[in-house]
Structure formats: C-alpha cells, structure tokens
Amino acid sequence: MTVSEAKTSLKALQEKMSAYGHALGLLYYDGVTSAPRGTAANRGQTMGVLSEELYKLTTGQETVALLEFLDGHKDELDEKEQRMVFLLLKNIRQMQKIPMDEYIAHEKLVVEAEDAWHTAKESSDFPLFEPYLEKLFADARRFAGYCAPDKDPYDYWLNEFEEGLNREKADAFFAALRSHIVPLLQKVCAAPQVDTSILQGHFPEAQQDVLSRRLMAVMGLDPDHVGLATTEHPFTTSLGSHLDERITTHYYEDDFASSLYSVIHEGGHALYDTGSDDSLAYTVLDGGVSMGIHESQSRFYENLLGRSRAFCEYLFPVLAEIFPDQMAGHSAGELYKALNKAEPSLIRTEADELTYCLHVLVRYELEKAVMAGALAVHDLPAAWNRLYKEYLGVDVPDDRHGVLQDSHWAGGAIGYFPSYALGSAYGAQFLRKMKETVDVDDCLRRGDFKPINDWNRQHIWQYGCLYRPGQLFEMAAGEPFDPSVFAAYLEEKFSDLYGL
C-alpha cells in the first residue's frame, strides 16, 4: 500500500463511519422528538445492530492496519491528516478495551433509559428510573476501568468531555467561582428586586414558534441546514456532518422566555457545528472539539449576547410585533431587567447567569460522589435536595423538579455537566477579545449577527477538531484561561443591574 492509497482509504473509512453516525443520530433524534412512546425497544434493537457494525468497522484489523501504517508515515501527511489519524487511533484503542457485547448492550441501555426517564419525569417517579441509572453509572465506572485502569473513573470521564479536566482542576474552578458568586448573590437578594411583570401572561405556542424562527434567522442559522423541533429537554445534534444540524425547544405558554433562550442556546451550538470548514465534512474533525468549547458558544449566544442590554433593545420591538397585547405598556429597559433577574431557583435550564454555576456544582458534586462509591444511586434524590438547600437555599418539591429534571444521565453523559460552567467562563474571555475588533453592542442593537459570527468562525468554528481544546482556546482568546474574567463580568453586570 502506498501513502496515497492509504489516504484514499482514510477518506472512505471516515465517510462510512459518518454514515453510521448519521443513521444512529436520526434514530436518536426521532426517539426524543416525534416517535411514539412504545417504540423504544424497536429503536434499541436497530441501534444495537448498527452499533455492532460501527464497532466492527472501527476496531477491525483492516482499519487498525490502515491507521498504524499512516501513523508510521505521519511525516508525509498534512496537519489535518495527522490529526485525523491521531483521533481515530485514540478512539480505536479505547473501543478495543471495551468488550463488544458490553458496548452494544450499553447502546441499547441508553435507548431504554431515556424512554424510562421521560416516563419517570412525567410522573415524578425516581424509583422507575433508578434501575436504569444504576446500570449507567456501573457502565461508566467499568468502561473507565477498561480504558484507563490507572486513572480515577470520574477523572477519565471529565477528560473525555473536556480534555485536561480532572477533579482537582474542577474543584479549584468551582471553588473560585463560588467564592465570588455566593457573596454577590447575597447582595443581590438583599437589594430591591426587579419587576418581571413583562414576562407574565399567555403566550400561544404558535406565536412562540414564529419568534423561534425569527430568532434563528437573526442569528444567521441557515434553514436549509438547521431544523427545529420540540422535545422534553432541549438539545442540539449533528446528523452525519455539519451540513445537517437539528435543534429542539420546549414551549410553555405561560413563559415565552424559556423557549426563547432555549432556541438561542441551542442555536449557538448549531452555529458552532455548521461553522466548520467544508473540507472537514464527513471526517472526525467535523464539529466542535470539546463540550467546554461547545458550551462556550451556546452560553455565549444565550447570555453574553442574548441577555445583554443591547440585544434587549433589538428584541423588544420584535416581541411587541409578535405579542402586541402582552408587551403593551412595557419597554426594552423593563425587558432587560426582567430577563436578568437573579434569584435562587429549582431548574438549571431556567436559571439566571449568576446562580447557574451553582446548579452545575450540585450535579458535579453528586456525580463525583456516585462515581467514587460514596453515594448510592438510590440516595441521589435526597442528596440532590440537600445540596439545593445548601447551595441555593431552595426546597425541592418533587423529583420532577429535582433529580429528574435533566436528560444527561439518561443518555449516559456522566462528566458532562462541568462543561456548562467552564463554557460560561470561556465565553467571557472570548467576548473581551472579540470587542477589540468588533462593536458587539452596535451589532446587537441592529440585530446584525454577521460580524459576531464572522469573528467566531474565523477564530473558533472553522477549525472543528483540528486543535486541542486548550490550544484552540488560547488561539481565540489570546491568553490562557482565567476564570476571574467571568467573575468580574458577573460582578459588573449584576452590580449595575441592582445598583449595588
């Protein structure tokens, strides 16, 4: 085999892997959006078969031989090809350590667990979901043991979602944030509270859908490549490549802001994915490089842009057009204050910027304890409720509003949650750097996201997975990660908002 022939085979391999990923992604997307409730077993069967074929393709002797040959001739590969081979070999060496029957069983378990979670959440019945969650945490510990026997299991998964992250670094990060957030929150709660009457009323789903699609257009999402659907817990998924992206939302007719910010948040994910250079399509370099960088984009659009005073000045006339009766007698200034009200609450996805990281901290502490064997899955609801009281001062009324509110554990995504807080902090540094060359506030007041998107595409999106997360961050931000930048942003914003 020549290097040229091997490069052709590498391209074909990745296209085939992408096709399997596309099919599995479509099945998942259908399952959590429009599929009838009783179809989970059928879907799980199909996904099990496809997962087996993908496992065989990924770990097969022919694939391993191809990649090891290319790795031995890396001097003849360009930068992108070298990175492709590195990532594929890394993935193979991990998958080879997991027995195929256990890998397939896990893929089926995820389908069943997500179906059980939906039912359990509707009825606020944690015991219904508990046996599935027991197996998911057991899989996480066992798979980590296979892949990195010398590493703490939770450290392994933290690193999988954000390369370089471990418990020591996460503990220090959250401690630093908490030391700033808690005293600031105490001052905010003691100050006169903002009026949120502008957010109250009846907002029909059909009109909210109009708003969602208007927002997608303003953000620069291409409707030919980005779809919108509804689901219980909003998410974004890429289907096959950055050329097919799906976002979801959930409408509440008494709360238009919930869906509004779900769409902006998920739209940020979609912008990142669809912003990959077209040359990366159908390769392992396509899409976001880590969940921390990914969440930096979703949280950036949702909060740093979407909840800014400048964007509220653009947004209010749009709301007045779509909801004329509900917005009558109100102003853009009222909207800005209402959308940024800071107060302890129950639901992470509805939380304000100031308290949000405390919601993430609860989940981090619980995951860490379960993975270490210090907390039983059976005791998660009680531990959840205790930490919400300790960190946020709120009483959890039931499991639906507590331990069952998020879908991540049902999907086996243990170790994901810290990425949300990291992403929030990353975004503050990206914004500071962006403002050196882009008049961000002027863009937002005009509803012109193009200069903002162009900066993100140039500095972050186009590269996909070409660079390591830390390397990409420093390239874009122009400096190492510093969580104090985010803390200072929160201090300035909420001090101004509450007149502290």
Secondary structure as GFF3:
##gff-version 3
##sequence-region A 1 500
A	DSSP	alpha_helix	3	33	.	.	.	ID=ss1
A	DSSP	three_ten_helix	37	39	.	.	.	ID=ss2
A	DSSP	alpha_helix	40	59	.	.	.	ID=ss3
A	DSSP	alpha_helix	61	72	.	.	.	ID=ss4
A	DSSP	three_ten_helix	74	76	.	.	.	ID=ss5
A	DSSP	alpha_helix	79	95	.	.	.	ID=ss6
A	DSSP	alpha_helix	100	123	.	.	.	ID=ss7
A	DSSP	alpha_helix	126	147	.	.	.	ID=ss8
A	DSSP	alpha_helix	153	161	.	.	.	ID=ss9
A	DSSP	alpha_helix	167	190	.	.	.	ID=ss10
A	DSSP	three_ten_helix	197	199	.	.	.	ID=ss11
A	DSSP	alpha_helix	205	219	.	.	.	ID=ss12
A	DSSP	beta_strand	226	230	.	.	.	ID=ss13
A	DSSP	beta_strand	236	238	.	.	.	ID=ss14
A	DSSP	beta_strand	245	249	.	.	.	ID=ss15
A	DSSP	alpha_helix	256	274	.	.	.	ID=ss16
A	DSSP	three_ten_helix	278	280	.	.	.	ID=ss17
A	DSSP	alpha_helix	291	299	.	.	.	ID=ss18
A	DSSP	pi_helix	300	305	.	.	.	ID=ss19
A	DSSP	alpha_helix	309	322	.	.	.	ID=ss20
A	DSSP	alpha_helix	324	327	.	.	.	ID=ss21
A	DSSP	alpha_helix	332	339	.	.	.	ID=ss22
A	DSSP	three_ten_helix	348	350	.	.	.	ID=ss23
A	DSSP	alpha_helix	353	371	.	.	.	ID=ss24
A	DSSP	three_ten_helix	377	379	.	.	.	ID=ss25
A	DSSP	alpha_helix	380	392	.	.	.	ID=ss26
A	DSSP	alpha_helix	418	434	.	.	.	ID=ss27
A	DSSP	alpha_helix	440	446	.	.	.	ID=ss28
A	DSSP	alpha_helix	450	459	.	.	.	ID=ss29
A	DSSP	three_ten_helix	461	463	.	.	.	ID=ss30
A	DSSP	alpha_helix	469	477	.	.	.	ID=ss31
A	DSSP	alpha_helix	483	498	.	.	.	ID=ss32
###
